[in-house]
Amino acid sequence: MKPRSELFNKLYKELRRLAVQRLGREAGGRGDATSLVHEAYLKLRIWGNDFQDDKHFLATISKVIRQILVDRARRAACRNGLHEEISVSLDNARCESGVIDVLTLDELMNRLARFDSRAAQVTEMHVFLELTEREIAEALGISPRTVKRDWAIAKAWLKAELAQASP
């Protein structure tokens, strides 16, 4: 096992790139990416995890980033009633604009995890870190074909849930 500080230093640039990629289209953009990476690191320190390797680190960091974005969305909703949105491509389900409310997505992903936990994990890594199929496959120790299938299942499930929730 590698200590998280060693992995964090090694992956910091990659994490920053992923955060900029994730937040570049969102409110706050690049400046927010640095705070996201630093907040993620602090959460990892609190959790006290050591990671087996880079793959384990990426799988964990996607959960941490999701949690941070959801917490930020909850605070914004409480503070000023605004709903923070996140870019997600579900081939136009209810989110024709390509965005979905972060809190709605979080609730849907919690339900998806009860339906298919690996599909939920693939979705989390795809949506919150925007990892490629190959990167997700490496992080989860599965084939890119399995990732593609899980993402297709997750998209279909999410689209159905969004359509059912539409008035």
C-alpha positions, 0 to 999 in steps of 0.5 A: 500500500502506498501512503495517500500523500505519496499518491496525492503528490503523484496524481495531483496534476491529474486530479487538477486536470480532471477537476478543471475538466469537470468544473470548467463548464460549471459555475466557478470554473478553473479557480474552483478546481483548485479548491475542489482538489484541496478539499478532496485531499483534506477529506482523504486525510480525515478518512485516513485511508491508505491506498493500494495503488493509483487505481484504488485512489481514483475510485475513492477520489470520485466518491469524494468529489461527488460528496463535495459537489453534493455538499456544495449544492445542498449549502447553495440550496439552503443559503439562497434556494439555488439549485446547482447543476452538473453537466451530464450527457444522457442522450437528452433524457429530461435534461435536454440542456445537458445539465441536471440538478446535482441533488437530483443526480445524487438521489438517482445515483443512490437508487441506481447503486441499489439496483446495480452497484457497479453501474453506479460506480462506473457512472460516478467515475464517468460523471464526477471525474469524466474518466474515459472508459479505459481509465474506469476499466483500469481503476475498477479492474474490469474490461472497457467493454464491461464499462461500456455496457454498465454505462449503457445500463446506467444511462437507460436506467437514469433516463427512465427514472428522469422520464418517470419523474417528469410532470 
